[in-house]
Amino acid sequence: MRLRTAVAVVACTLGSLAAPAAAQGADLFAVVGPDFNISLRDAQGITVTQLDPGPYRIFVEDRSDFHNFHLFGPGVDRLTEVEELGSFVWEVTLVEGRYRFVCDPHATDMRGAFTVGNPPPPPAPPPRLVATVGPRATISLTLDGRRVRSLSAGAYTVVVRDRSRRHNFHLTGPRLNRRTAVSRTGTFTWRVTLRAGVHRFVSDPQRRTVRGSFSVR
């Protein structure tokens, strides 16, 4: 009886030693506020730029009631509330991909990003066209400073600089019809898809004289 008990104790001890330990996430430290600062660092205080896939614990310090910390990426979308302050612990699993963190009310200035694993490079941004109308009776569309005469079909970003309250910029083509208001000035950004065919741009009040065109193939 004693022998069986001893054997059982030994077997239980060996089983405990052989059992794998539960996966423990590495610690990361996120801080937002009290000023216009936001950061994500590792346990050594180094800014996070690249991580291995796996589980992580993120200790979040939200030190402002007009900022928040918002982390998002593949499989993760966690945030603190703008009005609340405090310390929080998030347990997340990061997979291969690209992640971003921002303060939502100030996302243009308070932001950061990092990669997990070795994701493929992001796609190249679409070509950028610059459309200008005014301040006199002039209108143009350029790419890299050169007048557009023909383009390949596809996605483009059009930055419209409307410099006159007497003109507007009106772009038309196959399944495309975008314009600025005649009475407004300013800079506007359009994301458009140009399809094969002839495209025209005019200032509507002077469409017979303030105009241009280009082809898309």
DAZI-V982348 format. One record per backbone hydrogen bond with DSSP energy under -1.0 kcal/mol. CO is the residue of the C=O (numbers start at 0). NH is the residue of the N-H. E is the energy in kcal/mol with one decimal. If there is no record, write none. Layout:
# DAZI-V982348
co = {CO,CO}
nh = {NH,NH}
e = {E,E}
This chain:
# DAZI-V982348
co = {0,1,2,3,4,5,6,7,8,9,10,11,12,13,14,25,27,28,29,30,31,34,36,38,39,40,41,45,48,50,53,54,55,56,57,58,59,60,61,68,69,70,71,72,75,77,85,87,89,91,93,96,98,99,100,101,102,105,109,111,113,114,115,126,128,129,130,131,132,135,137,139,140,141,142,145,148,150,153,155,156,157,158,159,160,161,168,169,170,171,172,175,177,180,185,187,189,191,193,196,198,199,200,201,202,203,205,205,208,209,211,213,214,215}
nh = {4,5,6,7,8,9,10,11,12,13,14,15,16,17,18,56,58,40,60,38,62,36,32,30,47,28,44,41,114,116,93,25,91,27,89,29,87,31,85,79,101,77,99,75,72,70,61,59,57,55,53,115,113,71,111,69,105,109,102,100,98,50,96,156,158,141,160,139,162,137,133,131,147,129,145,142,214,216,193,191,128,189,130,187,132,185,179,201,177,199,175,172,170,183,161,159,157,155,153,215,213,171,211,169,205,206,208,209,210,202,200,198,150,196}
e = {-1.9,-2.5,-2.6,-2.4,-2.3,-2.5,-2.7,-2.4,-2.3,-2.7,-2.2,-2.0,-2.0,-2.0,-1.5,-2.9,-2.9,-2.6,-2.8,-2.3,-2.9,-1.8,-2.5,-2.0,-2.7,-3.1,-2.0,-2.1,-2.2,-2.9,-2.7,-1.2,-2.5,-2.9,-2.6,-2.6,-2.4,-2.2,-2.3,-1.7,-2.0,-2.4,-2.7,-2.2,-2.3,-3.0,-2.7,-3.1,-3.1,-3.0,-2.5,-2.8,-2.1,-2.7,-2.1,-2.2,-1.2,-3.0,-2.0,-2.3,-2.8,-2.2,-2.0,-2.7,-3.1,-2.4,-3.5,-2.3,-2.9,-2.4,-2.5,-2.3,-2.8,-2.5,-1.6,-2.5,-2.1,-2.5,-3.0,-2.4,-3.3,-2.9,-2.7,-2.6,-2.1,-2.6,-1.6,-2.0,-2.5,-2.2,-2.3,-2.0,-3.1,-1.2,-2.7,-3.4,-3.1,-2.8,-2.0,-2.4,-2.2,-2.9,-2.1,-2.2,-1.4,-1.2,-1.4,-3.2,-1.1,-2.1,-2.4,-3.0,-2.1,-2.5}
